[in-house]
Amino acid sequence: MAEKITPRGTDYSQWYIDIVKQAHLAENSDVRGCMVIKPNGYALWEKMQKALDRLFKDTGHVNAYFPLFIPKSFLAREEEMAEGFAKECAVVTHYRLKAEKGKGLIVDPEAKLEEELIIRPTSETIIWNTYKSWIQSYRDLPLLINQWANVVRWEMRTRLFLRTAEFLWQEGHTAHATEAEAREETRTMLEVYRRFAEEWMAMPVLTGPKSEGQKFPGAVETLCIEAMMQDGRALQAGTSHFLGQNFAKAFDVTFTSSEGKREFAWATSWGVSTRLIGGLIMTHSDDNGLVVPPRLAPTHVVICPLGRNDDERGPSIAAAEQLAKELRAIPRDEFYGYEPIEVKIDKTFDKQPGYRFSEYEVRGVPVRVELGPKDLEKQACVVARRDVPGKEGKQMGVPLAGAAAHIDKLLREIQAGLLAKAKAFRDERIRPVDTYDEFKKLIEEPGFLLAHWDGTRETEDAIQQETKATIRCIPFDGDATPGKCVKSGAPSARRVVFARAY
Amino acid sequence: MAEKITPRGTDYSQWYIDIVKQAHLAENSDVRGCMVIKPNGYALWEKMQKALDRLFKDTGHVNAYFPLFIPKSFLAREEEMAEGFAKECAVVTHYRLKAEKGKGLIVDPEAKLEEELIIRPTSETIIWNTYKSWIQSYRDLPLLINQWANVVRWEMRTRLFLRTAEFLWQEGHTAHATEAEAREETRTMLEVYRRFAEEWMAMPVLTGPKSEGQKFPGAVETLCIEAMMQDGRALQAGTSHFLGQNFAKAFDVTFTSSEGKREFAWATSWGVSTRLIGGLIMTHSDDNGLVVPPRLAPTHVVICPLGRNDDERGPSIAAAEQLAKELRAIPRDEFYGYEPIEVKIDKTFDKQPGYRFSEYEVRGVPVRVELGPKDLEKQACVVARRDVPGKEGKQMGVPLAGAAAHIDKLLREIQAGLLAKAKAFRDERIRPVDTYDEFKKLIEEPGFLLAHWDGTRETEDAIQQETKATIRCIPFDGDATPGKCVKSGAPSARRVVFARAY
């Protein structure tokens, strides 16, 4: 049997670590803060990339690739960005090693760079430096470009997927002729992220702007999607920034408008990262292991033929292969990303059936089919859904004729069910609070608080210092009635979302 | 009109630079040696990635991701690799910047790493350090893993796509229980590369091992695919290495065999990179611009509706849209990577038709359709194939009924035609030589030479010093008769391929 997973109720952090390890998603490498994304984890990322890339292209974006290195002086040009990232920059200072007697390989002191290079923590600066020569006229706009890349932020405390020194992400960088168009792009991409989170990841999110204190360095406004994990803490799952003309000004990117005037271009940037895998794990998984929503599952269905000997196994395998063939023949539609249903047939007969089943349970395969001699007598099979553990999720005697269509329907049901369950979980844990005493008491319990805030950085910082809660977003939806700040008593335009966060 | 492209005959290097620039494939960035891959160039890379990734998965491989950083001591552990890459390593020495009065952002001297980190030039060391904990028993083998990543080799003379400090690639790293199995994997992946080069890129390649002097640092044997560019020079387009037990020994990776013995694992690694885009350009393009084989074309067909005014343009656009719809409905098959045919309708009526046509010619779109009022009178269109420039490649009066099927067939014909043409070009330029005088004379002409070689590093180096030609490969195919070395007169097992190379 696989090692035991620590129950969520016993130790939530350890539960997360156990899932990542036992589903073989990732591990810490010997390089401080950097993870190895193992094949099972990377397969999830590939599914996410494929779905997101299609959404980006459907909204008119194209991909490109910009250098890993950013000259130090580029970073310095946008003041807020320099300040925001200076403390976590990996710096390349030399370009050669040499062998030295008795010392082995040493950094060659003669190969020192004239200007140090930063490993990109984000690419606004290098990209806007490039856009300078791409943008001359309003006819060159909008520029709608995305990049899939690795970035490095030297974080001191790391956690697999959620916070690592190197991570994988996509970063969109667009340039526009008008403020209105750039602001619309910022909203469009937030909506792409919301759709991806809810329709693919089955992870409900709140959307809205960040407060001044929480926005991206260099942004005029940061919109975000915020999700609630099963311990009630918030996870910032994606951000879309309206950058105004900050980067156009820092890199002197101007264009001739249709009226013949020279103007600075308007910018947005937006990104999601491998952090989403952490969000996926903490939204759906249970004490038996990973739970993956079907739309992102690298394997949708595992079929386990059963039998004590070759005579029994032969017909089980044949029936499994027939069912797999029927499943793969289900028309490719949007739900499956226009790919066939992925079916795996497990033939590890040397292991106990219980062991085989639990392996796929730990890895989160959405549907498991069991096919043994007794099932075949009845021309039927057993269908177990991963999202409902134990007997309750196990359907006996599903007729083989029609089983493929039944499973196709079940996969769509699981997808919808996971979202509904996560949404119910979250909604139960969002509570309005009206006094600071109540705030301080309830913030110790899992969940988000809806509280009035006077809109000042000062109050925001004071609340964070005293309660470790931050403003997660000023939600677009929900109650927009004015009131009084829970902390200062000053007027508040509307309630905002407070929570402790990852 | 677009700027003029320098003809190949006038200045081959400039021709290459012009194509890269005017087809908007890439440009040099402000970071020394690093390129920006522009959307048109990146779209080619995405098509290549998709096709290769499918070939890797069909041969049982999975993707994963390992850290960008390699501790200096890891590189030092495999002697040949340390020696081979030490001179071109980008080295991270610090992890923080700070603002200093009057100096702006400086590297914080207090944030010096205890051990320097190298940006991966290739990942054998960090991956085999990880495999140590993944491999315990023969049951854990084979490990068949691929990584899509960026790598950095600090090259002094760079050239867009062909040699850049940072480039994108895939690197496969496999571990096996036996030498025979690892050697077979090396051959299997070489064959994947050969197929990809010939069947997708339409770029014929010679296959075979490299000589000792040309093999990969740390490899026991390096197999390669070698292509001939239009200036007759060789391009190493992909390599597959049998690494023996070198890395298993350097990182102490042992497993318990089925007989219960502790043994070192056997390794392979194999890679192709964005260099392939350079090879694609130099294999097919002409003095009018880029030529892209249909299987890798981001856009297969561009339809240019024509007309002097809205009355004429309306019906042209309607007919273009109808044809596009029919083209997109052609069944998705292996030829198109199971994706629909990509059709673009060009509606830039404000530009002259000649200008519009030449734009797509420069960008290498395989088929252009022209649809004007005169064509519509006859319910027909004009179909121009990019691989045959000028009138010869232009078919007038193609009936609209059946045009989609006609174009589908034409795209397949173009694909086959490009390979046949490139093969004929290459085969005419591979010549056997029997004396060193003849060798020295013919090496000044474009092409490869087939010459006997005594198998020693000494002779290989002497020939390279005197003629700038290197041994490209010891070909698997062709004449295997023994003879006498063209340089030393010593016995030679068979002729090998010499050429000047990129």
Contacts between the chains, C-beta under 8 A, distances in Angstrom:
chain1	res1	chain2	res2	distance
A	27	B	130	8.0
A	29	B	66	7.1
A	29	B	67	5.0
A	29	B	126	7.2
A	29	B	130	6.6
A	30	B	71	6.9
A	30	B	126	7.9
A	30	B	129	6.0
A	30	B	130	7.9
A	31	B	67	4.6
A	31	B	69	4.8
A	31	B	70	7.5
A	31	B	71	6.4
A	31	B	117	6.8
A	31	B	126	7.3
A	34	B	67	3.8
A	34	B	68	7.3
A	34	B	69	6.1
A	35	B	67	7.6
A	36	B	64	7.1
A	36	B	65	7.1
A	36	B	66	5.5
A	36	B	67	7.0
A	36	B	130	5.5
A	37	B	64	6.0
A	37	B	65	4.0
A	38	B	64	5.8
A	39	B	62	4.1
A	39	B	63	6.7
A	39	B	64	4.9
A	39	B	145	6.7
A	41	B	64	7.9
A	42	B	62	7.5
A	42	B	63	5.0
A	42	B	64	4.9
A	42	B	65	5.6
A	43	B	62	7.0
A	43	B	63	7.4
A	45	B	65	7.8
A	46	B	63	6.6
A	62	B	39	4.1
A	62	B	42	7.5
A	62	B	43	7.0
A	63	B	39	6.7
A	63	B	42	5.0
A	63	B	43	7.4
A	63	B	46	6.6
A	64	B	36	7.1
A	64	B	37	5.9
A	64	B	38	5.7
A	64	B	39	5.0
A	64	B	41	7.9
A	64	B	42	4.9
A	65	B	36	7.1
A	65	B	37	4.0
A	65	B	42	5.6
A	65	B	45	7.8
A	65	B	168	6.6
A	66	B	29	7.1
A	66	B	36	5.5
A	67	B	29	5.0
A	67	B	31	4.6
A	67	B	34	3.8
A	67	B	35	7.6
A	67	B	36	7.0
A	67	B	166	6.0
A	68	B	34	7.3
A	68	B	119	7.5
A	68	B	150	5.8
A	68	B	152	7.0
A	68	B	166	5.3
A	69	B	31	4.8
A	69	B	34	6.1
A	69	B	90	7.8
A	69	B	166	7.2
A	70	B	31	7.5
A	71	B	30	6.9
A	71	B	31	6.4
A	72	B	97	7.0
A	72	B	105	5.9
A	72	B	107	7.8
A	73	B	104	8.0
A	73	B	105	8.0
A	75	B	97	7.6
A	75	B	105	6.7
A	76	B	104	5.3
A	76	B	105	4.6
A	82	B	97	7.9
A	82	B	99	7.6
A	82	B	105	5.9
A	83	B	99	7.6
A	86	B	96	7.0
A	86	B	97	4.1
A	86	B	98	6.3
A	86	B	99	6.9
A	86	B	105	6.1
A	87	B	96	5.6
A	87	B	97	7.5
A	87	B	98	7.7
A	88	B	95	7.5
A	88	B	96	7.1
A	89	B	95	7.0
A	89	B	96	6.3
A	89	B	97	5.1
A	90	B	69	7.8
A	90	B	92	5.0
A	90	B	94	7.8
A	90	B	95	5.6
A	90	B	117	7.5
A	91	B	92	6.3
A	91	B	93	6.7
A	91	B	94	4.3
A	91	B	95	7.0
A	91	B	96	7.7
A	91	B	97	6.8
A	91	B	107	5.3
A	92	B	90	4.9
A	92	B	91	6.3
A	92	B	92	5.4
A	92	B	93	7.7
A	92	B	119	7.0
A	93	B	91	6.7
A	93	B	92	7.7
A	93	B	93	4.7
A	93	B	94	6.7
A	93	B	107	6.8
A	94	B	90	7.8
A	94	B	91	4.3
A	94	B	93	6.7
A	95	B	88	7.5
A	95	B	89	7.0
A	95	B	90	5.6
A	95	B	91	7.0
A	95	B	154	4.3
A	96	B	86	7.1
A	96	B	87	5.6
A	96	B	88	7.1
A	96	B	89	6.3
A	96	B	91	7.7
A	96	B	154	6.8
A	97	B	72	7.0
A	97	B	75	7.6
A	97	B	82	7.9
A	97	B	86	4.1
A	97	B	87	7.5
A	97	B	89	5.1
A	97	B	91	6.8
A	97	B	118	7.5
A	98	B	86	6.3
A	98	B	87	7.7
A	99	B	82	7.6
A	99	B	83	7.6
A	99	B	86	6.8
A	104	B	73	8.0
A	104	B	76	5.3
A	105	B	72	5.9
A	105	B	73	8.0
A	105	B	75	6.7
A	105	B	76	4.6
A	105	B	82	5.9
A	105	B	86	6.1
A	107	B	72	7.8
A	107	B	91	5.4
A	107	B	93	6.8
A	107	B	116	5.7
A	116	B	107	5.7
A	117	B	31	6.8
A	117	B	90	7.5
A	118	B	97	7.5
A	119	B	68	7.5
A	119	B	92	7.0
A	119	B	119	7.7
A	126	B	29	7.1
A	126	B	30	7.9
A	126	B	31	7.3
A	129	B	30	6.0
A	130	B	29	6.6
A	130	B	30	8.0
A	130	B	36	5.5
A	145	B	39	6.7
A	149	B	150	7.6
A	150	B	68	5.8
A	150	B	149	7.6
A	150	B	150	6.8
A	152	B	68	7.0
A	154	B	95	4.3
A	154	B	96	6.8
A	166	B	67	6.0
A	166	B	68	5.3
A	166	B	69	7.2
A	168	B	65	6.6
